[in-house]
Amino acid sequence: MSWTAGPDLVVRVVTEDGSEDAHDTVSQLLRHMLKLVEPGFATNRLKPLRQEDKEERQAAQPHRWHSKDSRDRNLVKRLARTIATDLLANRFVAVHADGDVRWSDRPGVNERSFQEHLVPLVRSALRPARERPRSPRRDEPPESTRSEAEIARHLARSLLMMPYYTIEAWLYQNTEVALRLCHEKYQGKDAERIRDWQQDRARLDDEIEELGICLAKKHNVELASSAYPAREVYEVRASFHATVERLRGCADLCAALAQS
């Protein structure tokens, strides 16, 4: 059975961030990325779905993906089943998790854990239940209604959004808005540091103290929304670029974007 896109691009946003504005922040960043993949994409076609379930939000924290704790394992399996359900409903799933290491030290444990732990659980959830039990006297495998090729195509629509070191490495790239907020609300306390990033954007993916500036996490949606310099951030060729290229590598996503 082939996959076809609908009139809207429906994306489940799964984020490790438990803050109230996390969904909106990640959704705004995703809009900018999709415009880079397909400049003609009408972003009003993007319909991001919230991750509402409290336990599944806990399961989105990457340290749980490779946890050996039984409760964590059950939570992650539940999240994997929900992701599989979205994929089977002709949706995309964007999974945001921070790299938690410097870009120069990649890949971090979280990126490896996504590939080695979460993805296999989603793959398993995509496999259909056996249509008939295996006969104890027959060696052939049970019939399946979903081929491995079809499972792989569904799985390709689960898309990792991984900033290094944290999502602020992407948000603080909006240096013009960051400078304005810094002067308007914090007496220009960290303006010099923000100007340094403006001159050398590549530094942000290797910063480990970025939350020490005055903006902290208090303006994330505005930083993701207002005049975000997506092209400039992409051209840094660090974690933002890697995520855009990951989106570009999804054939179904490119096909859906081209329908704009």
N, C-alpha and C positions, 0 to 999 in steps of 0.2 A: 504494500500500500504506500503510495507516494505522499509526500508532505506538500501541502499548499498553504500559502499565506492568506490571511484574511485582509479586510480593508484596513484594520488597525494592526499596529505592531504591539502585541501584548507581551510584556516582560514582567516576570515575577522578580522583584528586587529582594535578594537575601543579603543581609548585612550583619556583620559581627557587632556593629555599633549599636548599643542599646539606647542611645539618646533619642529624644523626641523628634529631632529634625534629621535624623540619619537617613531615613527613606528619601526625603526631599533632596538632601544633599547629593546622595548617590544618583538619584534620578536625573538631576540637573547635569551632573558630570557625564552621565551616559548620553544625554542629548547632544552635548558638545562632541563626544566621540563619534556618535552616529553621523553627524554632519561631516566629520572628517572622512569617514568611510564612504559616504555618498552625499556630496555637497548639495544635491537637489532634494534631499529628504525633507519632507514637511514634518517638522517635529511635533505638530499637533496630532499626528497619527500615532505617536508613542503613547501607550497606555500602561504606565507602570503600576503593578499590583503590590500592595503592601504585604509584608510578612507579619501577620497579625498574631499568630499562635505564640504564646509566651514560651512554651517549652521548645518550639522550633527556633525561636530567636536565641535561646540558650545554645542550641545545637549548632548554630551558625558561628559560634566562637571556635576558631580553628584548633585551639589546644584540645578540644574535645574529639576532633576527628581521629586522632591517633591515640586517644586515651584508652587504657585497658580497664577502666572502671565500668562496671556493668550498667550503671545508670546512664553514663555518658554514651556508651555504645547503643543503648536503646533509644536515646534521644536522637543520635545521629542517624540511626536507621529510620526513624520516623521522618526526619528531615529529608532523607534520601527518597523515601516513598512519595513525599509531597512534591519534590522536584520532578520525579518521574511522572507523576500525575499531570503536572503542568506541561511537561514535554509532550506527553501523549495527547494533550488537549491543544496541540499546535501553538504552544507558547514558547517563548524563550525564557531562560532563567539567568539572571546576572547575579553572580555570587561575589560580594565584596568582602575581602579579608585583607588586613594589612600584612605586609611582608615581615615586619618586626625585625629586620636587619637592614644594614646599609645596602644600597643598590650594588655597590662594589663587592659585597660579600654574598651576592645571590648565587644560587637560589636558597632561600631560607627554609626553615623547617615547615612553615605554613604552606608554602608553595608545593613542597614535596608531599605534604600531608593531603592537600587537595587531590593531587594526582594518584597517590598511592592508597588513600583510605576513603575519601568521600566519593570520588568518581566510580570506583568499583562497586560501592553500595548502590549508587544510582543505576549503574549498569544492571546489577542483579535485580533491582526493583522493576526495570523495564522488561525483564524476561517474563513472558506470560506464564500463567499456571499451566501445569500439564493438562492436556485435554483428556488423556486417559492414563491410568497407572501403567507402569511398566510391568509386563508379564514376567513372572519369575523364570519362565522357560524360554524367553526370547532375549536376545542380546542387543537388538536395535534400540536406539534412544527413542524416547517418547516424541510424538509429533509436536510441532510448535507452530503457532500462528504468526510468529514474528521472527523474521530472519535476523541473523547477526548484522547484516548490512543495514537493515532498518533500525535496529537498536543503535548501531554506531551513528546513524544519521540523526536520530533523536538526541543522542548523548552529545553530539557536536553543538547542540543549541544550549548547552549549559556552559556559560561563559564566565571566566574568572576575571574579576576586576581587582588587581592587586597592586596598590601603591607601596613603594618602599620609601622611607621607613614606615610612615603612617600616611593616612589620607591627607593630613595637613601638608605633606610634601606636594600634593596636587593643588590644594586650596590656596596655600600661600604663594603659589605662582601668580595669582591674580594680584600682582604687586601694586597696581594703581589703586584698586579698591582697598587693599590692605593699608596702604599709606594714608588714604583718606580717613579710614576708620581709626587708624592709629593717632592721627592728629585731632580728629573730632572728639574722640572719646577718651584718649589716654595721654594727652599732652605731648604727643610725638615721642613717647618713651622708647620705642624700638624702631623708629624711622630709619636710622642708619643701617641697622641690620637688614631691614626690608629692602633698602636701596642696594645693599650688597647682593642680595638674591636677584634683584632686577638686572644687575650687571653680569651675574654668573648663575643662571637658572639651574645649571647642572648640580650645583652644590646641595640643593634641597633634598635630593634623593639619598644623600649621604649624611645629612644632618641627623643628630640624635637628641638634640635639645630643643627642637622647634616649638614644643609646647610651652617653653619658658617665656615666650614673648607675650605681650599684653593681650593679644587677640584670643589666645588659647583656643577653645572650641566654641566661643560665644557667637561667632558670626559665620558659621560654616555655610549656611544656605546662601547668604548674600555673596560670599566669596565664590561659590559655585555658580551663581546665577548672573551677576552683573558684569557685563562686558568681559567675560572670561576669555583669556588669550589662548584659546585651544591650539591654534596653529603654532604659536611660539613654544608652547609646552611640548607639543608633539615633536618639534624639531630638536628638542634637547636630546631625544633618542634614549630616554631612560624609561622608568616604569610606566608613565603615561603612554609613551610611544608603544611599548610592548603590549599594553592592553588594547590599544587601537588596532594593532596588527593582529592580535588574537581575534578581535571582532571581525576584521577584514577576512580572516581565514575561514569564517563560517559561511559556507555556500548558501545555506538557506537564509541567513541574515542578509547577505548581499542581494539575494533575489527579492526578498521582502522590501528592502530599502529602495531597490530600483523601480518598484511599482509606484513610487511617489509621483 
